[in-house]
Amino acid sequence: EETGIECRPVRYLSSMDYWFSGTDRRVHKVVHHFLLEATGGQLTVENDPDREACTAQWVPLSLLDKRLAFPAERRIGALARKMLEVRS
Protein backbone atom coordinates (compact mmCIF):
# COMPACT_ATOMS: atom_id res chain seq x y z
CA GLU A 1 0.00 0.00 0.00
CA GLU A 2 2.88 2.40 0.67
CA THR A 3 4.92 1.44 -2.39
CA GLY A 4 2.58 2.11 -5.32
CA ILE A 5 2.75 -1.53 -6.44
CA GLU A 6 -0.52 -3.23 -7.32
CA CYS A 7 -0.57 -6.89 -6.34
CA ARG A 8 -2.64 -9.93 -5.69
CA PRO A 9 -2.24 -12.03 -2.56
CA VAL A 10 -0.74 -15.46 -3.17
CA ARG A 11 -0.54 -16.80 0.37
CA TYR A 12 -0.60 -15.69 4.00
CA LEU A 13 2.86 -15.84 5.63
CA SER A 14 2.54 -14.69 9.25
CA SER A 15 1.53 -11.95 11.66
CA MET A 16 3.54 -10.08 14.25
CA ASP A 17 2.61 -7.53 16.83
CA TYR A 18 4.68 -4.98 18.67
CA TRP A 19 4.47 -1.75 20.65
CA PHE A 20 6.10 1.56 19.86
CA SER A 21 5.99 5.05 21.37
CA GLY A 22 4.20 7.77 19.48
CA THR A 23 4.51 11.46 20.26
CA ASP A 24 1.83 11.31 22.95
CA ARG A 25 1.08 7.60 23.57
CA ARG A 26 2.18 4.01 23.21
CA VAL A 27 0.79 2.27 20.13
CA HIS A 28 0.12 -1.43 19.65
CA LYS A 29 0.50 -2.49 16.02
CA VAL A 30 -0.29 -5.80 14.33
CA VAL A 31 1.28 -6.46 10.93
CA HIS A 32 0.08 -9.26 8.65
CA HIS A 33 2.56 -10.52 6.04
CA PHE A 34 1.52 -12.05 2.72
CA LEU A 35 3.39 -13.39 -0.27
CA LEU A 36 2.18 -11.12 -3.09
CA GLU A 37 2.46 -11.18 -6.86
CA ALA A 38 3.05 -7.77 -8.42
CA THR A 39 0.47 -7.05 -11.14
CA GLY A 40 1.20 -3.40 -11.93
CA GLY A 41 1.94 0.02 -10.57
CA GLN A 42 5.21 1.87 -10.15
CA LEU A 43 7.57 1.52 -7.19
CA THR A 44 7.49 4.76 -5.18
CA VAL A 45 6.82 6.08 -1.68
CA GLU A 46 5.38 9.36 -2.93
CA ASN A 47 1.79 8.35 -2.16
CA ASP A 48 2.42 6.88 1.30
CA PRO A 49 -0.43 8.50 3.27
CA ASP A 50 1.31 8.21 6.67
CA ARG A 51 4.84 8.92 5.41
CA GLU A 52 6.02 5.69 7.08
CA ALA A 53 8.22 4.56 4.17
CA CYS A 54 11.43 6.45 3.36
CA THR A 55 12.44 4.46 0.28
CA ALA A 56 11.26 1.46 -1.70
CA GLN A 57 13.31 -0.81 -3.92
CA TRP A 58 13.31 -4.31 -5.35
CA VAL A 59 15.83 -6.59 -3.64
CA PRO A 60 17.04 -9.93 -5.04
CA LEU A 61 16.05 -12.83 -2.79
CA SER A 62 19.73 -13.73 -2.46
CA LEU A 63 20.36 -10.40 -0.65
CA LEU A 64 17.23 -10.40 1.49
CA ASP A 65 18.87 -11.63 4.72
CA LYS A 66 21.47 -8.87 4.51
CA ARG A 67 18.83 -6.18 4.04
CA LEU A 68 16.32 -7.19 6.72
CA ALA A 69 17.17 -5.79 10.16
CA PHE A 70 15.30 -8.08 12.54
CA PRO A 71 15.34 -11.87 13.06
CA ALA A 72 11.54 -12.09 12.77
CA GLU A 73 11.70 -10.37 9.37
CA ARG A 74 14.42 -12.76 8.21
CA ARG A 75 12.26 -15.74 9.25
CA ILE A 76 9.36 -14.36 7.18
CA GLY A 77 11.73 -13.82 4.23
CA ALA A 78 12.97 -17.42 4.53
CA LEU A 79 9.37 -18.68 4.58
CA ALA A 80 8.59 -16.67 1.42
CA ARG A 81 11.70 -18.05 -0.32
CA LYS A 82 10.69 -21.58 0.61
CA MET A 83 7.18 -21.04 -0.79
CA LEU A 84 8.62 -19.63 -4.02
CA GLU A 85 10.93 -22.63 -4.41
CA VAL A 86 7.93 -24.97 -4.09
CA ARG A 87 6.04 -22.99 -6.77
CA SER A 88 8.96 -23.18 -9.24
C-alpha positions as CSV (number, residue, x, y, z in Angstrom):
1,E,0.0,0.0,0.0
2,E,2.9,2.4,0.7
3,T,4.9,1.4,-2.4
4,G,2.6,2.1,-5.3
5,I,2.8,-1.5,-6.4
6,E,-0.5,-3.2,-7.3
7,C,-0.6,-6.9,-6.3
8,R,-2.6,-9.9,-5.7
9,P,-2.2,-12.0,-2.6
10,V,-0.7,-15.5,-3.2
11,R,-0.5,-16.8,0.4
12,Y,-0.6,-15.7,4.0
13,L,2.9,-15.8,5.6
14,S,2.5,-14.7,9.2
15,S,1.5,-12.0,11.7
16,M,3.5,-10.1,14.3
17,D,2.6,-7.5,16.8
18,Y,4.7,-5.0,18.7
19,W,4.5,-1.7,20.7
20,F,6.1,1.6,19.9
21,S,6.0,5.0,21.4
22,G,4.2,7.8,19.5
23,T,4.5,11.5,20.3
24,D,1.8,11.3,23.0
25,R,1.1,7.6,23.6
26,R,2.2,4.0,23.2
27,V,0.8,2.3,20.1
28,H,0.1,-1.4,19.6
29,K,0.5,-2.5,16.0
30,V,-0.3,-5.8,14.3
31,V,1.3,-6.5,10.9
32,H,0.1,-9.3,8.6
33,H,2.6,-10.5,6.0
34,F,1.5,-12.0,2.7
35,L,3.4,-13.4,-0.3
36,L,2.2,-11.1,-3.1
37,E,2.5,-11.2,-6.9
38,A,3.0,-7.8,-8.4
39,T,0.5,-7.1,-11.1
40,G,1.2,-3.4,-11.9
41,G,1.9,0.0,-10.6
42,Q,5.2,1.9,-10.2
43,L,7.6,1.5,-7.2
44,T,7.5,4.8,-5.2
45,V,6.8,6.1,-1.7
46,E,5.4,9.4,-2.9
47,N,1.8,8.4,-2.2
48,D,2.4,6.9,1.3
49,P,-0.4,8.5,3.3
50,D,1.3,8.2,6.7
51,R,4.8,8.9,5.4
52,E,6.0,5.7,7.1
53,A,8.2,4.6,4.2
54,C,11.4,6.5,3.4
55,T,12.4,4.5,0.3
56,A,11.3,1.5,-1.7
57,Q,13.3,-0.8,-3.9
58,W,13.3,-4.3,-5.4
59,V,15.8,-6.6,-3.6
60,P,17.0,-9.9,-5.0
61,L,16.0,-12.8,-2.8
62,S,19.7,-13.7,-2.5
63,L,20.4,-10.4,-0.6
64,L,17.2,-10.4,1.5
65,D,18.9,-11.6,4.7
66,K,21.5,-8.9,4.5
67,R,18.8,-6.2,4.0
68,L,16.3,-7.2,6.7
69,A,17.2,-5.8,10.2
70,F,15.3,-8.1,12.5
71,P,15.3,-11.9,13.1
72,A,11.5,-12.1,12.8
73,E,11.7,-10.4,9.4
74,R,14.4,-12.8,8.2
75,R,12.3,-15.7,9.3
76,I,9.4,-14.4,7.2
77,G,11.7,-13.8,4.2
78,A,13.0,-17.4,4.5
79,L,9.4,-18.7,4.6
80,A,8.6,-16.7,1.4
81,R,11.7,-18.0,-0.3
82,K,10.7,-21.6,0.6
83,M,7.2,-21.0,-0.8
84,L,8.6,-19.6,-4.0
85,E,10.9,-22.6,-4.4
86,V,7.9,-25.0,-4.1
87,R,6.0,-23.0,-6.8
88,S,9.0,-23.2,-9.2
